[in-house]
Amino acid sequence: MSNQPKNVVVILLDSLNKHDLSAFDGNQFDTPNIDRLAQRSVKFTNHHTGSLPCIPARHDILVGAWDFLWKPWGSIELWEESITAALRRKGVVTQLITDHPHLFEVGGENFHTDFAAWEYERGHESDPWKTRPDPSWIGAPSFGRGHTHYDNSRGYFNGAEDFPGPRTMRAAAKWIRDASPQHRAKDERFMLFIDEFDPHEPFDTPEEWAMKYDDTWEGPHLVWPPYAVDAIAQGILSKREAHQIHSQYGSKLSMIDHYLGKVLDALDETNAWDDTAIVLCTDHGHYLGDTDVHGRDLWGKPSVPVYKELGNIPMMICWPGVAPRVCNALTTSTDIHATIAEVFDAEVKHRTHGTSLQPLINSKSERIRDWLLTGVWGREVQLVTEEWRYSRGPTGANAPLSLWSNRWSTMPIAKYPNYKMPNPDERAKLDKMPGSTIPVIRQPFVEGDLLPFWAMAAQFEHILYNRKEDPQESTNRIDGSYESDAVELLRHALVQVEAPTDHLVRLGLN
């Protein structure tokens, strides 16, 4: 292709809500640099997360396979590899710049190892960076979290440029400005992966940003959102506190957007637009008082169904020689992996679930898939098509349910000293993953076993939205005539991806 890019830059902003972005017709917060990129890009309006939450979503992007059907959270397994390993075999330079602590915790610790180089900006959320807090910062209400690693680090951030997000963006801009021209001069292709944890909580910013959308608030800013359903009705939050939390999310979003501008400036200075594809994406959204089909206000992301606000996520791609426009085709995060592999003609040696976005980008096709799967391990499994969003929960007890992994790490638990997932026990079996001959430990779970906290809530339900007739997804259309077709397609999809038969049984699809 004449417009095939030589290089790729991926910018992942964590917990980025599509409906809060003016580029996608939101109007709540200022994001002039996301808008600036959008003016050059193909905007994907029908893009959806696959596996949730943070590390499973990155597994989708970097490994290209839906993770949530087999395990809740974990490292790259022995039968698979990151796209960076495939790129290195092709001689492509790969660079990771991030402030994301989960990449260096148990369960995410080997995602960085196949990059040619990586840079970690310290101090965000759960990063155990400092042993003692700076007493100049008194902290903020944390809605049950108690003392956090962030409390130890926060006092070391003075101006905005001391915060991890701005440091990450400045480091990325420096790499683009200083290193990428050297690689170009040697005719070396590269992929830069900027994994920026903002606007993920804590929604903490310097005062000039913190007051931007709520200048009448008095006292410590509410930077830690609760993870709750019906928080206002339960008395966890007042309506005034709810407004403050959402405004702090907006402040964090606007601050990181400002520093995203430094990255875009560096792309301007190096004329990168001529030979580089720029992908702006996220892992999932974040509920900030959004209302569900039952009229409840939702907060956080675990233990709640994947409604539109959480699952329909923003993505835009600036592609050399391609004019900006809107693309309404159905896409998901694993498709990013397939696209990168195609750009660099990289051989992927394990089973994946993505389809390249290039036919959509180049207007060669109007669709690349008819359906996608999304969800959280141990909870509902969701099928999304152009017309429907169908979420199906267990029909009885949440069983059978198995965890498949040879790297037995199910979530980052270092900050929860009393929380311990069970190791494989006498119930464990050796099995094989689809497309692999490598034996894998399959640990069955039974009722009473400790599950990851996002899988424990008993909120399983069947939900069916007609996305064409009801774009806001406000009316549950569960009934016999509509659901029967959705059931058959979900069964087909699970069989097509060779999902564990456990899911067919626990969802009543066998």
C-alpha positions in Angstrom: 0.0 0.0 0.0 1.2 3.4 -0.8 0.1 4.8 2.5 1.4 2.0 4.6 3.1 3.6 7.7 6.7 2.8 8.6 6.1 3.3 12.3 3.4 3.2 14.9 2.8 5.2 18.1 0.1 3.9 20.5 -1.2 6.3 23.1 -3.3 4.5 25.7 -5.1 6.8 28.2 -6.6 4.7 31.0 -10.3 4.9 32.0 -11.1 7.3 29.2 -14.8 8.0 28.9 -16.0 8.5 25.3 -19.0 10.5 26.4 -16.8 13.0 28.2 -14.8 13.9 25.0 -15.9 16.7 22.6 -14.3 14.7 19.8 -17.1 12.2 20.3 -19.8 14.7 20.9 -19.3 15.1 24.6 -19.2 18.6 26.0 -18.3 18.5 29.7 -14.5 18.9 29.7 -11.8 20.7 27.8 -9.7 18.4 25.7 -8.2 20.6 23.0 -5.3 18.2 22.1 -7.5 15.1 21.8 -9.6 17.3 19.5 -6.4 18.3 17.7 -5.5 14.7 17.0 -9.1 13.9 16.1 -8.9 16.5 13.3 -6.3 14.3 11.7 -7.8 10.9 12.5 -10.3 8.3 11.6 -12.7 8.2 14.6 -14.1 4.9 15.5 -17.5 5.4 17.2 -18.4 1.7 17.5 -15.3 0.5 19.3 -15.6 -1.7 22.4 -13.5 -3.1 25.1 -12.9 -6.9 25.2 -11.5 -8.0 28.5 -11.7 -5.9 31.6 -10.3 -4.4 33.7 -6.8 -2.9 33.3 -4.3 -5.8 32.7 -6.8 -8.0 30.9 -7.5 -5.1 28.5 -3.8 -4.6 27.8 -3.5 -8.3 27.2 -6.1 -7.9 24.4 -4.1 -5.1 22.8 -0.5 -6.4 23.2 -1.3 -10.2 22.9 -4.4 -10.0 20.6 -6.5 -12.6 22.5 -9.5 -12.2 24.7 -8.3 -13.0 28.2 -11.5 -12.8 30.3 -12.9 -16.2 29.2 -9.9 -18.0 30.8 -8.6 -15.9 33.7 -9.3 -12.7 35.7 -5.9 -11.1 35.6 -2.4 -12.2 34.8 0.9 -12.1 33.0 1.6 -13.2 29.4 1.4 -17.0 29.4 3.9 -19.5 28.1 1.8 -20.3 25.0 1.6 -16.7 23.8 3.8 -13.7 23.3 3.4 -9.9 23.2 3.4 -8.2 19.8 6.7 -6.7 20.8 8.4 -10.1 20.7 7.1 -10.6 17.1 8.3 -7.1 16.2 11.7 -7.6 17.6 12.1 -10.7 15.3 11.4 -8.3 12.4 14.1 -5.8 13.6 11.5 -3.3 14.8 12.6 -1.0 17.7 10.0 -1.1 20.5 9.9 1.4 23.3 7.5 1.5 26.3 7.0 4.7 28.3 4.6 4.4 31.2 3.5 5.4 34.7 1.2 2.4 35.0 2.0 0.5 38.2 0.1 -2.7 37.3 2.6 -3.5 34.6 5.2 -4.0 37.4 3.0 -5.8 39.9 2.3 -9.5 40.3 0.1 -10.3 37.3 1.4 -7.7 35.0 5.1 -7.9 35.6 6.2 -9.4 32.3 4.3 -7.2 29.8 7.3 -4.9 29.5 10.1 -7.5 29.1 9.9 -7.9 25.4 10.2 -4.2 24.6 13.6 -3.2 23.4 13.6 -0.5 26.1 11.2 0.8 28.7 10.9 3.8 31.0 8.8 3.9 34.1 7.7 7.1 35.7 7.0 6.4 39.4 4.3 7.4 41.9 0.9 6.7 40.4 -1.9 5.0 42.4 -0.7 1.7 43.7 3.0 2.2 43.0 5.1 1.4 46.2 7.5 4.2 45.4 8.0 5.8 48.8 8.2 4.2 52.2 7.0 7.2 54.2 4.6 10.1 53.3 5.6 13.7 53.1 3.6 15.1 56.0 2.8 18.3 54.0 0.0 16.4 52.2 -2.9 15.5 54.4 -4.5 13.1 52.0 -8.1 12.9 50.8 -11.2 10.9 51.7 -10.7 7.5 50.0 -14.1 5.8 50.5 -12.8 2.7 52.3 -9.4 2.3 50.7 -7.6 3.3 53.8 -3.9 4.4 53.6 -2.6 3.9 50.1 0.8 3.8 48.4 -0.2 7.1 46.7 -0.5 8.8 50.1 3.2 8.1 50.6 4.1 9.6 47.2 1.7 12.5 46.8 3.7 15.0 48.9 6.6 14.7 46.5 4.5 16.2 43.7 4.5 20.0 43.8 3.7 21.6 40.4 1.9 19.8 37.6 5.1 18.6 36.0 6.0 16.6 39.0 2.9 14.3 38.6 3.5 10.9 36.9 1.2 11.6 34.0 2.8 14.9 32.9 6.3 13.3 33.4 5.3 10.3 31.2 4.0 12.6 28.4 7.2 14.7 28.6 9.4 11.6 28.4 7.4 10.4 25.4 7.8 13.7 23.7 11.5 13.7 24.4 11.9 10.2 22.9 10.0 11.3 19.7 12.1 14.4 19.4 15.5 12.9 20.3 15.5 9.1 19.5 13.0 8.6 16.7 15.1 10.8 14.2 18.1 8.6 14.9 16.2 5.4 14.1 14.8 7.0 10.9 18.4 8.0 9.9 19.4 4.3 10.2 16.2 3.2 8.4 15.0 1.5 11.6 11.3 1.1 12.0 9.8 1.6 15.5 6.7 1.2 17.7 6.4 3.6 20.6 3.8 2.5 23.2 2.8 5.2 25.6 0.8 3.6 28.4 -0.5 6.6 30.4 -2.4 5.8 33.6 -4.3 9.1 33.6 -7.2 9.9 33.9 -7.4 6.8 36.1 -7.9 7.5 39.8 -6.8 9.1 42.0 -8.2 12.2 40.2 -5.6 14.3 41.9 -4.2 17.4 40.3 -2.6 20.7 41.5 -5.0 23.3 42.7 -5.1 25.3 39.5 -6.4 22.2 37.7 -8.5 20.9 40.6 -10.7 24.0 40.7 -11.3 24.1 37.0 -14.8 22.5 37.0 -15.8 23.0 40.6 -14.5 26.3 42.0 -16.9 26.4 45.0 -15.7 23.2 46.7 -14.3 23.7 50.1 -12.0 21.2 51.9 -9.9 18.3 50.5 -10.8 17.4 46.9 -12.5 14.0 46.4 -10.0 12.3 44.2 -10.9 8.7 45.0 -14.2 7.5 43.5 -16.0 4.8 45.4 -16.6 1.4 43.7 -20.3 1.1 44.3 -23.8 0.6 43.0 -26.5 3.1 44.1 -24.0 5.0 46.1 -26.2 8.1 46.6 -29.2 6.1 47.8 -26.9 4.1 50.2 -25.5 7.3 51.6 -22.0 6.6 50.5 -22.0 9.9 48.5 -24.2 13.0 48.5 -25.2 14.6 45.2 -22.8 17.4 45.9 -19.9 15.0 46.5 -20.8 13.1 43.4 -20.5 16.3 41.4 -17.1 17.0 43.0 -15.7 13.5 42.1 -16.9 13.9 38.4 -15.3 17.3 38.2 -12.0 16.0 39.5 -12.1 13.3 36.8 -12.5 16.2 34.4 -9.6 18.1 35.9 -7.4 15.0 35.5 -8.5 14.5 32.0 -7.9 18.2 31.0 -4.5 18.1 32.7 -3.3 15.0 30.9 -4.7 16.4 27.6 -2.6 19.5 28.1 0.5 17.3 28.3 -0.6 15.2 25.4 -0.1 18.4 23.5 3.7 18.0 24.2 3.6 14.6 22.4 1.7 16.1 19.4 4.2 19.0 19.3 7.1 16.5 19.0 5.3 14.7 16.3 4.9 18.0 14.4 8.6 18.8 14.9 9.8 15.5 13.5 7.2 15.4 10.6 6.1 12.0 12.0 2.7 12.3 10.4 4.2 11.4 7.0 5.3 7.9 8.0 3.8 7.1 11.4 0.4 5.8 12.4 -0.9 7.3 15.7 -3.4 5.3 17.7 -5.2 6.9 20.6 -7.1 4.3 22.6 -8.1 3.2 26.1 -8.8 0.1 28.1 -12.3 0.8 29.3 -14.4 3.6 30.6 -15.2 4.5 34.3 -18.6 4.9 35.8 -19.0 8.3 37.5 -22.6 8.3 38.6 -24.0 7.0 35.3 -27.5 5.5 35.6 -28.2 1.9 34.8 -31.3 0.2 33.5 -32.6 -0.1 37.1 -32.2 3.7 37.8 -29.1 3.1 40.1 -26.1 5.3 40.0 -22.9 3.4 39.2 -19.3 4.2 40.3 -16.0 2.5 39.4 -15.8 -0.5 37.1 -15.6 -3.9 38.9 -18.7 -5.8 40.1 -21.1 -4.1 37.7 -22.3 -5.0 34.2 -20.5 -3.6 31.2 -23.0 -1.0 30.1 -22.4 1.4 27.2 -20.6 4.0 29.4 -18.0 1.4 30.4 -17.7 -0.7 27.3 -18.2 1.6 24.3 -14.8 3.2 24.3 -13.1 5.9 22.2 -10.4 5.1 19.6 -8.9 7.3 16.8 -6.2 6.5 14.4 -4.2 9.0 12.3 -2.9 7.2 9.2 -0.5 8.6 6.7 -2.4 9.7 3.5 -5.8 9.0 5.0 -8.3 11.9 5.4 -10.0 12.3 8.7 -13.5 10.9 8.9 -15.9 8.9 11.2 -16.0 5.1 11.0 -19.1 3.4 12.5 -17.9 -0.2 12.0 -17.8 -2.6 14.9 -14.3 -3.0 16.4 -12.6 -4.1 19.6 -9.2 -3.9 21.3 -7.8 -7.1 19.9 -8.1 -5.5 16.4 -5.4 -3.0 17.4 -3.0 -6.0 17.9 -3.9 -7.4 14.4 -3.4 -4.0 12.8 0.1 -3.5 14.3 1.1 -7.0 13.2 0.0 -6.3 9.6 1.8 -2.9 9.5 5.1 -4.6 10.3 4.3 -8.0 8.6 5.0 -9.7 11.9 4.3 -13.4 12.4 2.0 -14.1 15.3 2.6 -17.6 16.6 -0.4 -18.1 18.9 -4.2 -18.0 18.5 -5.6 -14.5 18.5 -9.1 -12.9 18.2 -8.4 -9.7 16.3 -8.9 -8.5 12.7 -6.8 -5.8 11.1 -8.4 -2.4 11.0 -6.6 -1.5 7.7 -9.6 -2.3 5.4 -11.7 0.2 7.4 -8.9 2.8 7.6 -8.4 2.6 3.8 -12.1 2.5 3.0 -11.7 -0.9 1.4 -14.5 -2.4 3.5 -17.4 -1.2 5.6 -17.1 -3.9 8.3 -14.5 -6.4 9.6 -16.5 -8.3 12.1 -20.1 -9.2 12.8 -19.8 -9.6 16.6 -17.4 -9.3 19.5 -17.2 -10.6 23.1 -16.6 -8.5 26.1 -16.7 -9.1 29.9 -15.0 -9.7 33.2 -13.8 -13.1 34.3 -16.4 -14.8 36.5 -19.2 -12.5 35.6 -21.6 -11.9 32.7 -20.4 -12.7 29.2 -21.5 -10.0 26.7 -22.1 -10.2 23.0 -22.1 -7.0 21.0 -23.3 -6.7 17.4 -24.2 -3.8 15.2 -27.7 -4.0 16.4 -27.6 -5.6 19.9 -25.8 -5.6 23.2 -26.6 -8.9 25.0 -25.3 -9.6 28.5 -26.0 -13.0 29.9 -25.2 -14.0 33.5 -25.2 -17.4 35.2 -28.5 -19.1 35.3 -27.9 -20.5 38.8 -24.8 -20.8 40.9 -21.8 -19.2 39.3 -20.3 -22.6 38.4 -18.6 -24.4 36.9 -15.9 -21.9 36.6 -12.2 -22.5 36.1 -9.0 -20.4 36.0 -6.5 -21.3 33.3 -2.9 -20.2 33.9 0.7 -21.4 34.3 1.6 -18.1 35.8 -0.5 -18.3 38.9 -1.2 -14.7 39.6 -4.7 -13.6 39.5 -4.6 -9.9 40.5 -2.2 -7.3 42.0 -2.6 -8.2 45.7 0.5 -6.6 47.2 -1.5 -3.7 48.6 -4.0 -6.2 50.2 -1.8 -8.1 52.8 -4.7 -10.1 54.1 -6.1 -11.0 50.7 -4.7 -14.2 49.2 -6.0 -16.1 46.2 -5.7 -19.9 46.5 -2.9 -21.7 44.8 -3.8 -24.7 42.7 -5.0 -27.5 44.8 -5.9 -31.2 44.4 -8.8 -30.2 42.1 -6.4 -28.7 39.5 -6.0 -30.5 36.1 -3.6 -30.2 33.2 -5.3 -29.1 30.1 -4.4 -27.4 26.8 -5.3 -24.0 25.5 -6.9 -23.7 22.1 -4.1 -23.7 19.4 -1.4 -24.8 21.9 0.3 -28.0 22.8 1.6 -26.5 26.1 0.0 -28.0 29.2 -1.8 -25.5 31.3 -3.1 -25.7 34.9 -6.9 -25.5 35.0 -8.1 -24.8 38.5 -11.9 -25.3 39.1 -13.6 -22.9 41.5 -16.6 -24.0 43.5 -19.1 -22.1 45.6 -17.4 -20.7 48.7 -14.0 -20.2 47.0 -12.5 -16.7 47.2 -12.8 -14.9 43.9 -11.2 -11.7 42.7 -13.2 -8.8 44.2 -14.8 -7.8 40.8 -16.3 -11.3 40.4 -17.8 -11.6 43.8 -20.9 -9.3 43.5 -24.1 -11.1 42.9 -25.4 -8.8 40.2 -25.7 -11.4 37.4 -28.6 -10.6 35.1 -29.6 -10.9 31.4 -29.7 -7.6 29.5 -30.6 -7.0 25.9 -30.4 -3.6 24.3 -31.4 -2.8 20.7 -28.5 -0.5 19.9 -30.2 0.7 16.6 -33.5 1.7 18.0 -32.3 2.6 21.5 -28.8 4.1 21.1 -28.7 5.3 24.7 -29.3 1.6 25.7 -31.9 2.6 28.2 -34.6 -0.2 27.7 -34.0 -3.8 28.5 -35.6 -5.8 25.7 -35.3 -9.3 27.2 -38.2 -11.4 25.9 -38.5 -14.7 24.1 -38.6 -13.5 20.6 -35.5 -11.3 20.8 -33.4 -13.2 23.3 -33.6 -16.6 21.5 -31.6 -15.2 18.5 -29.1 -13.6 20.9 -28.7 -16.8 22.8 -27.9 -18.8 19.6 -25.4 -16.2 18.4 -23.7 -16.0 21.9 -23.4 -19.8 21.9 -22.0 -19.8 18.4 -19.4 -17.1 19.4 -18.2 -19.0 22.4 -17.8 -22.1 20.4 -16.0 -20.2 17.6 -13.4 -18.8 20.0 -13.1 -22.3 21.7 -14.0 -20.8 25.1 -14.0 -23.2 28.0 -17.2 -25.3 28.1 -17.6 -24.1 31.7 -19.1 -20.9 30.3 -21.7 -22.7 28.2 -22.8 -24.6 31.3 -22.9 -21.8 33.8 -24.7 -19.5 31.4 -27.3 -22.1 30.6 -26.2 -22.4 26.9 -25.3 -26.1 26.9 
